[in-house]
Amino acid sequence: MFYYILIFLLLIIIEMLYFKVADKFSIIDKPNERSSHSKITIRGGGIIFTAGIILYAIFFNLPYPWFILGLVLITIVSFIDDTGDLSSKIRIVIHFISILLMLYQLEILQNYPWIYILATLIIATGIINAYNFMDGINGITGGYSSIIVLSFWFINYYVFPFTDGHLLIVILLSLLVFNFFNFRKKAHCFAGDVGSISISFILIFLVGQLIIETQDLGFIIVFGVYGVDSILTIVHRLMLKENIFKPHRKHVYQLLCNELNVPHILTSFLYMSIQVLIIAGWLLFWEYAYPYRYYYFVLSVFVLIILYILFKKKYYHLHSKKN
């Protein structure tokens, strides 16, 4: 408990010091055509997630060294991307190296065929990019990530132990600090690429541990809401013959906030609540109706897809009128 309190206090200090540095060097987020905010705000507050993992390594004797090395690498390149222009080729190479280091920590590189390694690399890259694309309103990255980590904590302690409990607590502490400054009507800071990419990297490592320990790919459902919104929005943009690599405001959360004027915090709570219900249902099936769990998985994804399509059919015209 003493370690947790000390780490929490250090995280607050680190975040406050970062704000001073960001303010001095103008590490800020200026609204653009993709933005769902209208005021200049400090960018990169999500660096606290990697700071938390480094503190975890210091206080708990450097567990998971290859994962932490990969996290540090991807955090550095993401921070550079936040503060200036960075070659996309360099960024992609570092992302792949970081993910491969994670896979080495998970012993996937050592024990699985190359086709599994390639599939995992592609899926991990997709999740990282989805997380980055979805980071656009106050509270959504910190809140959604908190739901996932709390679910992991519950699973680890009450269902199936799969990771170090200290790691989960420290991640929750870093999310608590970040959410204090971001999960509000007027955010003091945004996560930035460094935040959304680093927390997604951390979550991928945790879900990787869980899948390996349980031998159940279905736990990828913890990313269900983000996954459906991200993939279907890409499909939608392809149907519109748009460049999917350019900024846009076509995600459901963007339409809610920009066209329907739903408050950021309420929209974030909506995403969090839906994901809570999906994870709770999955765990109930996993515990009490194990043979039927994949029926639930498919049904959950199907319902999300239908909700997405119905929402877009009803409200997308509001976006079209503005463009």
PELINHU-V627795 format. One record per pair of residues at least 24 apart in sequence whose C-alpha atoms are under 10 Angstrom apart, sorted by the first residue. I is the first residue (numbers start at 1). GAP is how many residues later the second one is. Records with the same first field share a line. If there is no record, write none. Layout:
I=GAP  GAP
//
This chain:
3=52  53  56  57  163  167
4=52  55  162  165  166  169
5=168
6=49  53
7=44  45  48  49  52  163  166  167
8=44  47  162  164  165  166  168  169
9=164  168
10=41  42  45  164
11=37  38  40  41  44  159  162  163  164  165  166  167
12=36  161  162  164  165  166  168
13=164
14=31  33  34  37  38
15=29  30  31  32  33  36  159  162  163  166  174
16=29
18=24  26  27  29  30
19=24  25  26  169  170
22=61  167
25=58
26=57
27=52  55  56  57  165
28=54  55  161  162  164
29=53  54  160  161  162  163
32=215  216
33=214  215  216
34=102  212  213  214  215  216  220
35=100  101  102  212  213  214  219  223
36=100  101  102  213  217  218  219  220  221  222  228
37=99  100  101  149  150  220  221  227
39=147  148
40=148  149
41=145  146  147  148  149
42=145  146  147  148  149  150
43=36  39  40  145  146  147  148  149  150  151  152
44=34  35  38  39  145  146  147  148  149  150  151  152
45=132  133  134  136  137  143  144  145  146  147  148  149  150  151
46=29  33  95  96  128  129  131  132  133  136  143  144  145  146  147  148  149  150  151  152  153
47=28  29  31  32  127  131  144  145  146  147  148  149  150  151  152
48=123  125  126  127  129  130  143  146  147  150  151
49=26  121  122  123  124  125  126  128  129  142  145  146  147  148  149  150  153
50=24  25  26  121  124  144  145  148  149  151  152
51=24  120  123
52=115  118  119  120  121  122  123
53=114  115  117  118  121  149
54=116
55=115
56=110  111  112  113  114  115
57=110
59=107
60=106  107
63=101  104
64=38  41  42  100
65=36  37  40
66=32  33  34  35  36  37  38  39  40
67=31  32  33  34  35  36  37  38  39  134  135  138
68=30  33  34  37  134
69=29  32  33
70=24  25  26  27  28  29  30  31  32  33  35  128  131  132
71=24  27  28  30  31  126  127  128  130  131  134
72=26  126
73=24  25  26  28  125
74=24  25  120  123  124  127
75=118  119  120  121  122  123  124  126
76=118  122
77=116  117
78=114  115  116  117  118  119  120
79=113  114  115  116  118  119
80=113  114
81=111  112  113
82=110  111  112  113
83=109  110  111
92=33
95=26  29  30  33  102  106
96=25  26  28  29
98=103
99=25  26  102  105  106
102=99  100  102  103  106
103=102  105
105=100  104
106=99  100  102  103  106
107=102  105
108=100  104
120=88
123=81
124=76  77  80  81  84
125=72  75  76  79
126=101  104  105
127=70  73  74  76  77  96  99  100  103
128=68  69  70  71  72  73  74  75  76
129=64  67  68  71  101
130=66  67  70  93  96  97  98  99  100  101
131=62  64  65  66  67  68  69  70  92  95  96  99
132=59  60  61  62  63  64  65  66  67  68
133=60  63  64  93  97  114  115  118
134=62  92  93  95  96  117  118  119  120
135=55  56  57  58  60  61  62  118
136=54  55  56  113  115  117  118  128
137=45  46  48  50  53  116  117  120  126  127  128  130  131
138=41  43  44  45  46  47  48  49  50  51  52  53  125  126  127  128  129  130
139=39  40  41  42  43  44  45  46  48  51  52  125  126  127  128  129  130  133
140=39  42  43  113  124  125  126  127  128  129  130  131  132
141=34  37  38  41  42  49  50  54  55  58  59  127  131
142=30  32  33  34  35  36  37  38  40  41  48  49  53  54  57  126  130
143=32  33  35  36  39  40  122  125  126  128  129  130
144=78  79  81  82  124  125  126  127  128  129  130  131  132
145=26  27  30  51  54  55  57  58  77  78  127
146=25  26  27  28  29  30  33  126
147=25  75  124  125  126  128  129  132
148=55  58  59  74  75  124  127  128  131
149=26  53  54  57  58  73
150=126
151=71  125  128  129  132
152=51  54  55  58  70
155=55  128
156=54
159=124  127  128
160=50  53  54
161=48  49  52  53
162=44  45  46  47  48  49  50  51  52
163=42  43  44  46  47  50
164=42
167=39
168=38
171=28  31  32
175=24
182=83
183=81  82  85
184=80  81
185=78  79  80  81
186=78  79
216=70
217=77
218=64  68  75  76  78  79  80
219=60  63  64  67  78
220=59  77
221=54  57  58  61  76  77  79  80
222=53  54  56  57  58  60
223=52  55  56
224=50  51  54  55  73  76  77  80
225=46  47  49  50  51  53  75  76  79  80  83
226=25  45  49
227=74  77
228=73  74  76  77  80
229=24  75  76  79
231=74
232=73  76  77
233=75  79
236=73  76
249=70
250=62  66  69  70
251=57  61
252=56  57  59  60  63  64
254=65
255=56  57  60  61  63  64
256=55  59
258=60  61
259=56  57  58  59  60  63
260=55  58  59
274=30
278=26
//
